[in-house]
């Protein structure tokens, strides 16, 4: 792998303009089963900006996995599996519904690592969401690329135990309809979320993969269900292990020590995504 070639993408910038229309948020509320959402009226909810600036690659420009061919804005990493690894989001100012918005994205870093599961490439993308030229949201999004799981390869290290006993726990089953609706909301063509034959037969997963951003959105939703109308100022999350449609998982919240911790947990009870949230 020519990591020096991939590093040439560092600093590459992309600008996309749009409008914070209400229709995607209505779809999100329906997906989350809200007739009256717990977020602040008249504003894009926390992480709702992920429903805008959607990819518009031509059908002929898609790779076999349903993602756009690499080598445009994102570097042409030759590893086949692409996943959300985590990120941090700072909410500086509200994004009013209906406002003209712009996203400025920059490749912040490209790094290569080798672990027990093989080669990995991490790509960090910095996003700024502008409203009337002023920064409303700052975000760092970490993407990880991996090779296909080889037969007989060692299992990945076990995720850490939950950070503390949960105060609030909600069981959730991301069935294929939920995964399809979220893919539709985000115009995400990645086949691991809706094509079981591809997810299991090609990428080696035991079922359809629950979207990383959906897991993060569910955690923020859990927080807002407990704090309706709260203004979220910061959110940091890290994907520890994938979740699948074949088993229910839990959404968990614990408060204490001046911070709120959130996590998803798979059937064995170990965290799949961990997060912290700051709010007013």
C-alpha atoms as one frame of an Amber mdcrd trajectory, in Angstrom:
protein
   0.000   0.000   0.000   1.358   3.408  -0.981   0.531   5.402   2.147   2.535
   8.375   0.878   0.229   8.560  -2.139  -2.808   8.508   0.148  -1.321  11.242
   2.328  -1.331  13.557  -0.676  -5.067  13.913  -0.048  -4.409  15.703   3.277
  -5.634  19.271   2.951  -8.008  18.554   0.057 -11.170  20.611   0.439 -14.774
  20.221  -0.682 -17.617  22.755  -0.402 -21.298  21.842  -0.673 -24.227  24.235
  -0.308 -27.805  23.412   0.613 -30.776  24.373   2.702 -31.938  22.984   6.056
 -35.336  21.894   4.769 -37.832  20.377   7.223 -38.704  17.228   5.250 -35.616
  15.155   6.234 -36.283  15.977   9.891 -39.877  14.825   9.540 -38.527  11.551
   8.198 -36.084  11.289  11.110 -38.880  11.899  13.632 -40.920   9.130  12.003
 -37.947   6.753  12.066 -37.381   7.474  15.771 -41.118   6.948  16.419 -41.818
  10.513  17.529 -45.144  12.193  16.866 -43.760  15.132  18.862 -39.930  15.112
  18.762 -38.048  16.046  21.967 -35.642  18.401  20.192 -35.890  22.201  20.092
 -38.590  23.547  17.784 -37.479  25.470  14.709 -33.908  24.128  14.783 -32.073
  21.226  13.188 -31.643  18.700  16.044 -28.220  17.473  17.168 -26.721  15.289
  14.408 -29.588  16.250  12.126 -27.035  17.909   9.849 -26.088  14.381   8.721
 -29.344  14.361   6.715 -28.113  17.185   4.486 -25.289  17.469   1.922 -26.111
  13.963   0.712 -23.893  12.163  -1.847 -25.016  12.594  -5.450 -22.709  10.233
  -7.347 -24.163   8.956 -10.604 -25.296   5.332 -10.571 -22.467   4.565 -12.994
 -20.054   6.064 -10.474 -20.790   3.525  -7.733 -18.485   0.673  -6.770 -19.598
  -2.908  -6.114 -20.256  -2.133  -2.438 -22.677   0.697  -3.289 -20.296   3.492
  -2.284 -19.006   6.008  -4.841 -15.691   5.043  -6.425 -12.751   6.272  -4.362
 -10.184   8.793  -5.445 -12.339  11.917  -5.596 -12.558  13.873  -2.360 -11.690
  10.812  -0.252  -8.351   9.089  -0.937  -8.369   5.838  -2.975  -7.727   3.478
  -0.051  -7.421  -0.048  -1.545  -8.940  -1.859   1.475 -12.517  -3.037   0.823
 -14.402  -2.479   4.087 -15.252   1.084   5.091 -16.820   1.939   8.466 -17.433
   4.939  10.699 -14.832   4.800  13.486 -16.122   7.739  15.504 -15.822  11.469
  15.795 -16.447  14.644  17.746 -19.086  17.296  17.112 -19.229  20.796  18.612
 -22.520  22.654  18.253 -21.576  26.343  18.257 -24.875  27.917  17.238 -28.373
  26.777  16.208 -29.103  25.865  12.604 -32.583  27.295  11.915 -34.885  25.135
   9.828 -35.051  26.639   6.348 -31.677  28.371   6.588 -29.168  28.354   3.743
 -26.260  26.185   4.864 -22.818  25.284   3.579 -20.479  22.437   4.517 -16.739
  22.936   4.142 -14.894  19.610   4.398 -11.143  19.077   4.608  -9.091  15.883
   4.757  -7.342  16.359   8.099  -5.194  13.231   8.312  -4.483   9.841   6.728
  -2.729   7.145   8.771  -1.896   3.451   8.374  -1.857   0.838  11.133  -1.445
  -2.924  11.325  -3.119  -4.889  14.098  -4.244  -8.404  14.918  -7.052  -8.108
  12.363  -4.728  -6.896   9.590  -4.125  -3.585   7.858  -6.208  -0.508   8.641
  -6.219   2.979   7.176  -7.782   5.839   9.119  -8.980   8.959   7.326  -9.958
  11.990   9.416 -12.303  14.491   7.784 -12.951  17.919   9.305 -16.327  19.507
   8.590 -17.585  23.012   9.262 -21.281  23.777   8.832 -21.849  27.451   8.054
 -25.037  29.490   8.431 -24.856  32.954   6.876 -21.080  32.551   6.713 -20.709
  31.840  10.443 -19.663  28.455  11.841 -22.577  26.688  13.532 -21.133  23.160
  13.790 -17.553  21.871  13.840 -16.956  18.161  13.402 -14.149  15.655  13.020
 -15.271  12.425  11.400 -12.995   9.380  11.551 -13.352   6.699   8.862 -11.600
   3.317   9.047 -10.842   1.043   6.089 -10.138  -2.658   6.670  -9.546  -5.790
   4.650 -12.079  -8.620   4.430 -12.078 -10.950   7.418  -9.990 -13.993   6.489
 -11.147 -17.492   7.551  -9.451 -18.441  10.795  -8.278 -14.896  11.530  -8.092
 -14.005  15.227 -11.140 -12.406  16.788 -10.812  -8.696  17.505 -10.028  -7.660
  21.045 -13.050  -7.548  23.343 -14.527  -4.072  23.796 -14.065  -2.460  27.212
 -16.707  -3.049  29.891 -19.481  -0.464  30.275 -18.160   2.716  31.901 -20.602
   2.456  34.814 -24.019   1.083  35.729 -26.673   2.497  33.437 -29.428   4.700
  34.879 -31.523   4.409  31.728 -31.579   1.386  29.430 -33.725   0.980  26.340
 -33.865  -2.175  24.227 -33.781  -1.675  20.467 -33.960  -3.949  17.429 -32.715
  -2.362  14.200 -34.722  -4.512  11.820 -34.266  -4.409   8.021 -37.071  -1.845
   7.601 -35.377   0.569  10.024 -32.037   0.089   8.280 -33.637   0.650   4.872
 -35.398   3.831   6.033 -32.187   5.249   7.503 -30.286   4.413   4.325 -33.008
   6.233   2.396 -32.873   9.280   4.689 -29.114   9.583   4.165 -29.043   8.356
   0.535 -26.543   5.720   1.675 -26.074   3.020  -0.952 -23.669   0.874   1.094
 -24.959  -2.667   0.590 -23.984  -3.945   4.048 -27.083  -2.169   5.414 -29.768
  -3.705   3.147 -28.311  -6.519   1.001 -28.005  -9.574   3.255 -26.377 -11.753
   0.596 -23.669  -9.133   0.087 -23.186  -8.349   3.793 -22.835 -12.021   4.751
 -21.459 -13.620   1.613 -18.986 -10.950   0.498 -18.025  -8.934   3.563 -18.384
 -11.822   6.026 -20.781 -10.272   8.533 -23.389 -12.351  10.424 -26.220 -10.047
   9.348 -27.060  -6.585   8.084 -24.849  -3.968   9.711 -26.461  -1.187  11.765
 -25.205   2.178  10.500 -22.670   3.881  12.763 -24.416   7.271  12.416 -27.756
   5.633  13.239 -26.266   4.270  16.479 -24.957   7.739  17.346 -28.337   9.288
  16.511 -30.125   6.768  18.735 -27.831   7.662  21.637 -28.506  11.379  21.230
 -32.211  10.579  20.971 -32.024   8.661  24.260 -30.482  11.732  25.894 -33.157
  14.049  24.479 -35.936  11.730  25.603 -34.621  12.271  29.148 -33.866  15.995
  28.599 -36.535  17.326  26.205 -35.564  20.618  24.609 -31.980  20.508  25.906
 -29.366  22.386  23.913 -26.606  19.906  23.111 -23.224  21.646  22.862 -20.886
  18.696  22.335 -20.936  15.030  21.387 -18.027  12.591  21.079 -18.434   8.968
  20.051 -16.301   5.934  19.257 -17.352   2.747  17.461 -15.968  -0.287  19.298
 -17.716  -3.148  17.495 -20.452  -3.500  14.866 -24.083  -4.268  15.625 -26.369
  -6.351  13.409 -30.041  -6.765  12.661 -30.096 -10.360  13.953 -30.174  -9.437
  17.674 -31.614  -6.608  19.778 -29.170  -4.303  21.520 -29.470  -1.738  24.288
 -29.120   2.029  24.456 -27.704   3.140  27.800 -27.259   6.399  29.714 -25.428
   7.187  32.949 -24.842  10.556  34.624 -22.285  11.574  37.201 -19.005  13.368
  37.712 -20.173  16.342  35.672 -20.692  14.346  32.468 -23.218  12.111  30.760
 -22.024   8.877  29.211 -23.944   6.924  26.604 -23.312   3.571  24.987 -24.854
   0.848  22.912 -24.344  -2.731  24.060 -24.710  -5.917  22.058 -26.275  -9.209
  23.214 -23.282 -10.036  25.446 -23.587  -6.675  27.208 -20.264  -5.256  26.001
 -20.226  -1.752  24.484 -20.433  -1.428  20.717 -20.383   2.393  20.635 -19.400
   4.661  23.521 -20.121   8.367  23.721 -20.163  11.429  25.928 -22.564  14.329
  25.549 -22.593  17.894  26.837 -25.779  19.901  27.104 -27.470  22.864  28.703
